Amino acid sequence: MWATTLLVKALKLDAEAKAKINTKLTFTDADEIPAGSVGYVAVALEKGLIKGFENNTFRPNAPVTRAQLVHYWIVQMIKWLETTQ
């Protein structure tokens, strides 16, 4: 959860996330996502930064692995490189 919020903030998408605070997320465990974080998750999904898990869960209370963090940053780096070329 914190990694998604951090990533959205690092991309300076706070205003967009705050505007999406009332978004209805479709994850089966969406009710476990804190209300203040819903917009951050919505923006990260919209921008293709995260996908969730195969079983349509987000697992907001699960620890984030190093592999997941690296994936987030690699995806963002690729997108950045594509826009600067």
C-alpha positions in Angstrom: 0.0 0.0 0.0 2.7 2.5 1.0 4.7 1.7 -2.1 1.7 2.6 -4.4 1.2 5.9 -2.5 4.9 6.7 -2.6 5.1 6.1 -6.3 2.1 8.3 -7.1 3.5 11.0 -4.9 6.9 10.7 -6.5 5.3 11.3 -9.9 3.6 14.4 -8.5 0.1 13.0 -9.1 -1.2 14.0 -5.7 -3.9 16.3 -7.0 -5.1 13.6 -9.4 -5.2 11.0 -6.6 -7.1 13.3 -4.2 -9.7 14.0 -7.0 -10.2 10.2 -7.3 -10.7 9.6 -3.5 -14.3 8.3 -4.1 -13.4 5.9 -6.9 -15.0 2.5 -6.6 -12.1 0.0 -7.0 -13.0 -3.5 -8.3 -10.5 -5.5 -6.3 -12.3 -8.2 -4.2 -10.4 -6.9 -1.1 -11.0 -3.2 -1.9 -12.7 -2.7 1.4 -9.3 -3.3 3.1 -7.8 -0.3 1.3 -7.8 2.8 3.6 -10.2 5.5 2.3 -7.4 8.0 2.1 -5.4 5.7 -0.2 -8.2 4.8 -2.7 -7.3 7.7 -5.0 -3.6 6.7 -5.1 -4.5 3.2 -6.0 -6.9 4.4 -8.7 -4.3 6.7 -10.3 -1.6 3.9 -10.2 -4.1 1.6 -11.9 -5.1 4.1 -14.5 -1.4 4.9 -15.3 -0.5 1.2 -15.6 1.9 1.3 -12.7 0.2 -1.5 -10.8 -2.2 -4.3 -11.8 -3.0 -6.2 -8.6 -2.9 -10.0 -8.4 -4.2 -12.7 -10.6 -7.1 -13.4 -8.3 -8.4 -9.8 -8.5 -7.0 -8.8 -5.1 -4.8 -5.9 -4.2 -3.5 -7.2 -0.8 -3.1 -3.7 0.8 -1.9 -5.2 4.1 0.6 -7.6 2.6 4.3 -6.8 2.7 5.8 -5.5 -0.5 8.6 -7.6 -1.9 11.8 -6.2 -3.4 10.8 -7.7 -6.7 7.5 -5.8 -6.7 9.3 -2.5 -5.9 11.8 -3.1 -8.7 9.0 -3.8 -11.1 7.2 -0.5 -10.1 10.4 1.5 -10.8 11.3 -0.3 -14.0 7.8 0.3 -15.4 8.1 3.9 -14.6 11.6 4.2 -16.0 10.5 2.7 -19.3 7.6 5.1 -19.5 9.9 8.0 -18.8 12.4 6.9 -21.4 9.6 6.5 -24.0 8.5 10.1 -23.5 12.0 11.6 -23.7 13.0 10.0 -27.0 
